[in-house]
Amino acid sequence: MGKHCEEEECVGFSYDVFISFRREDTGNSFIGHLRKELGRKGINSFVDESDVSTGEGPSHALCEEAIEESRVFIVVFSENYASSTWCLDELVRIMERIDNMNTKQLFFPVFYHVNPSDIRHGKNSFREHMKTHEDKFGKESQRIKAWSSALSKAVNYSGKHITTTGYVLQQFHSILFLFHPKFRKRKKKSTLIFYAFFILRYF
């Protein structure tokens, strides 16, 4: 269980946060910094460390389990997110969990150097990547339909549009102060996460 989870709030959750992202776009900067700061504040996060080219890293089964056992999902949409069938499969499973109101899981999208309208209307890199998948799997295939549906649902959630890395890091520092022990003593983890999301949206 997450180190600082309140027992009544985190029953059934092994992780506070599951982060879905495209490594080549965000892995060594944005995600690395985010995980470091979350860890420093006692927020237990899971990221997929797989190297698709070598097959090294967590299996699909492990990622599936982590999705089921995470309290909050942060999906970082970036220019090449939709190029990865692995990322798209993760997104489908995440949205299935969010659609199930009984799971009490939360979803928060971050649009990292991409415009949400590109996802909503299938433009630019998202259109190019989905076209490549359509050519490979067939436009009417169930997999393409599932990916398209998940993208359409995800983009309609309130999130944060990131345009400059430096500004992002400053924002996360501003958000993470909410997880300071003096706040954690008075508020449950889930409530703190809601507050953090609210500040991220309106900072």
C-alpha positions as CSV (number, residue, x, y, z in Angstrom):
1,M,0.0,0.0,0.0
2,G,1.0,3.6,-0.5
3,K,3.1,4.6,2.5
4,H,0.8,7.5,3.7
5,C,-2.6,6.2,2.5
6,E,-5.4,6.4,5.0
7,E,-6.6,2.8,5.5
8,E,-10.3,3.5,4.8
9,E,-9.5,5.4,1.6
10,C,-6.9,3.1,0.1
11,V,-8.3,-0.4,0.6
12,G,-7.6,-2.3,-2.6
13,F,-5.1,0.2,-3.9
14,S,-1.4,-0.6,-4.0
15,Y,-0.4,2.7,-5.7
16,D,-1.5,6.3,-5.2
17,V,-0.8,7.2,-8.8
18,F,-0.4,5.4,-12.2
19,I,1.3,7.5,-14.8
20,S,0.8,6.6,-18.5
21,F,3.2,8.4,-20.9
22,R,5.3,8.0,-24.1
23,R,8.9,7.6,-23.0
24,E,10.5,9.2,-26.0
25,D,8.6,12.4,-25.4
26,T,8.6,12.8,-21.7
27,G,10.6,10.0,-20.0
28,N,13.8,11.8,-19.0
29,S,12.5,15.2,-18.1
30,F,8.8,15.8,-17.2
31,I,8.0,12.3,-15.9
32,G,11.3,11.9,-14.1
33,H,10.9,15.1,-12.2
34,L,7.2,14.4,-11.4
35,R,8.0,11.0,-10.0
36,K,10.9,12.3,-7.9
37,E,8.7,15.0,-6.4
38,L,5.8,12.6,-5.8
39,G,8.2,10.2,-4.1
40,R,9.7,12.9,-1.9
41,K,6.2,13.7,-0.7
42,G,5.4,10.1,0.0
43,I,3.1,9.6,-3.0
44,N,3.6,6.1,-4.3
45,S,3.5,6.1,-8.1
46,F,3.7,3.4,-10.8
47,V,5.1,3.9,-14.3
48,D,5.6,1.3,-17.0
49,E,9.4,0.8,-17.3
50,S,9.0,-1.4,-20.4
51,D,11.4,-1.2,-23.3
52,V,9.2,-2.3,-26.2
53,S,12.2,-2.8,-28.5
54,T,13.8,-5.3,-26.2
55,G,10.8,-6.7,-24.4
56,E,12.4,-5.7,-21.0
57,G,10.3,-4.3,-18.2
58,P,6.9,-5.1,-16.7
59,S,4.6,-7.5,-18.5
60,H,1.1,-6.6,-19.7
61,A,-0.2,-8.6,-16.7
62,L,1.8,-6.5,-14.2
63,C,0.6,-3.2,-15.8
64,E,-3.0,-4.5,-15.8
65,E,-2.7,-5.3,-12.1
66,A,-1.2,-1.8,-11.4
67,I,-4.0,-0.1,-13.3
68,E,-6.6,-2.0,-11.1
69,E,-4.7,-1.1,-8.0
70,S,-4.0,2.6,-8.5
71,R,-6.1,5.4,-6.9
72,V,-5.4,8.1,-9.5
73,F,-4.5,7.9,-13.2
74,I,-2.4,10.7,-14.8
75,V,-2.2,10.3,-18.6
76,V,0.4,12.5,-20.2
77,F,-0.6,13.0,-23.9
78,S,2.3,14.0,-26.0
79,E,3.2,14.2,-29.7
80,N,3.9,10.5,-30.0
81,Y,1.6,9.0,-27.4
82,A,-0.7,7.6,-30.0
83,S,2.1,6.0,-31.9
84,S,2.4,3.4,-29.2
85,T,-0.1,0.5,-29.2
86,W,1.1,-0.2,-25.6
87,C,0.1,3.3,-24.5
88,L,-3.2,3.1,-26.3
89,D,-4.0,-0.3,-24.7
90,E,-3.2,1.2,-21.3
91,L,-5.5,4.1,-22.0
92,V,-8.4,1.8,-23.0
93,R,-8.0,-0.1,-19.7
94,I,-7.8,3.1,-17.7
95,M,-11.0,4.5,-19.3
96,E,-12.8,1.2,-18.6
97,R,-11.9,1.6,-15.0
98,I,-13.0,5.2,-14.9
99,D,-16.3,4.3,-16.6
100,N,-16.9,1.9,-13.7
101,M,-18.2,4.3,-11.0
102,N,-17.7,1.6,-8.3
103,T,-13.9,1.7,-8.6
104,K,-13.6,5.2,-6.9
105,Q,-10.6,5.9,-9.2
106,L,-9.7,9.3,-10.6
107,F,-8.5,10.4,-14.0
108,F,-6.5,13.5,-14.9
109,P,-5.1,14.2,-18.4
110,V,-2.0,16.3,-19.0
111,F,-1.6,17.6,-22.6
112,Y,2.2,17.9,-22.9
113,H,3.1,20.1,-25.9
114,V,0.0,19.0,-27.7
115,N,-3.3,20.7,-28.3
116,P,-6.3,18.9,-26.8
117,S,-8.2,19.7,-30.0
118,D,-5.7,17.6,-32.0
119,I,-6.9,14.6,-30.0
120,R,-10.6,15.6,-30.1
121,H,-10.7,16.2,-33.8
122,G,-8.0,13.8,-34.9
123,K,-5.4,16.2,-36.3
124,N,-1.7,16.5,-36.7
125,S,0.4,13.7,-35.1
126,F,-2.6,12.0,-33.6
127,R,-4.3,11.7,-37.0
128,E,-1.0,10.5,-38.5
129,H,-0.5,7.8,-35.9
130,M,-4.0,6.6,-35.9
131,K,-3.9,6.4,-39.7
132,T,-0.8,4.2,-39.5
133,H,-2.7,1.9,-37.0
134,E,-5.7,1.8,-39.3
135,D,-3.5,0.7,-42.2
136,K,-2.1,-2.1,-40.1
137,F,-5.1,-3.3,-38.2
138,G,-8.0,-2.2,-40.4
139,K,-10.1,0.9,-39.9
140,E,-13.1,-1.1,-38.6
141,S,-11.1,-3.3,-36.3
142,Q,-12.2,-3.6,-32.7
143,R,-8.8,-2.4,-31.6
144,I,-9.0,0.8,-33.6
145,K,-12.5,1.4,-32.3
146,A,-11.5,0.9,-28.7
147,W,-8.5,3.2,-29.1
148,S,-10.6,5.9,-30.8
149,S,-13.3,5.7,-28.1
150,A,-10.8,5.9,-25.3
151,L,-9.1,9.0,-26.8
152,S,-12.5,10.7,-27.3
153,K,-13.5,10.0,-23.7
154,A,-10.2,11.1,-22.2
155,V,-9.9,14.4,-24.0
156,N,-13.3,15.5,-22.5
157,Y,-12.0,15.4,-18.9
158,S,-10.7,18.5,-17.4
159,G,-6.9,18.5,-17.3
160,K,-3.9,20.7,-17.9
161,H,-2.4,22.0,-21.2
162,I,1.4,22.2,-20.8
163,T,3.4,24.3,-23.3
164,T,6.7,25.1,-21.6
165,T,8.8,22.7,-19.4
166,G,10.1,25.2,-17.0
167,Y,6.6,26.5,-16.2
168,V,5.5,22.9,-15.7
169,L,8.1,22.2,-13.1
170,Q,7.2,25.4,-11.2
171,Q,3.5,24.4,-11.3
172,F,4.3,20.9,-9.8
173,H,6.3,22.5,-7.0
174,S,3.3,24.7,-6.3
175,I,1.0,21.7,-6.3
176,L,3.1,19.3,-4.3
177,F,3.2,21.6,-1.2
178,L,-0.4,20.3,-0.5
179,F,1.2,16.9,0.4
180,H,3.3,18.4,3.1
181,P,2.9,16.4,6.4
182,K,1.1,19.3,8.1
183,F,-1.7,19.0,5.5
184,R,-1.5,15.2,5.4
185,K,-2.2,15.0,9.1
186,R,-5.5,16.8,8.7
187,K,-6.8,15.5,5.4
188,K,-7.2,12.2,3.7
189,K,-5.0,11.4,0.7
190,S,-7.9,11.3,-1.8
191,T,-9.0,14.8,-0.6
192,L,-5.4,16.1,-1.1
193,I,-5.3,14.7,-4.6
194,F,-8.6,16.5,-5.4
195,Y,-7.1,19.8,-4.1
196,A,-3.9,19.2,-6.1
197,F,-5.9,18.7,-9.3
198,F,-8.0,21.8,-8.7
199,I,-4.9,23.9,-8.4
200,L,-3.3,22.3,-11.4
201,R,-6.4,23.2,-13.5
202,Y,-6.6,26.8,-12.4
203,F,-3.0,27.7,-11.5
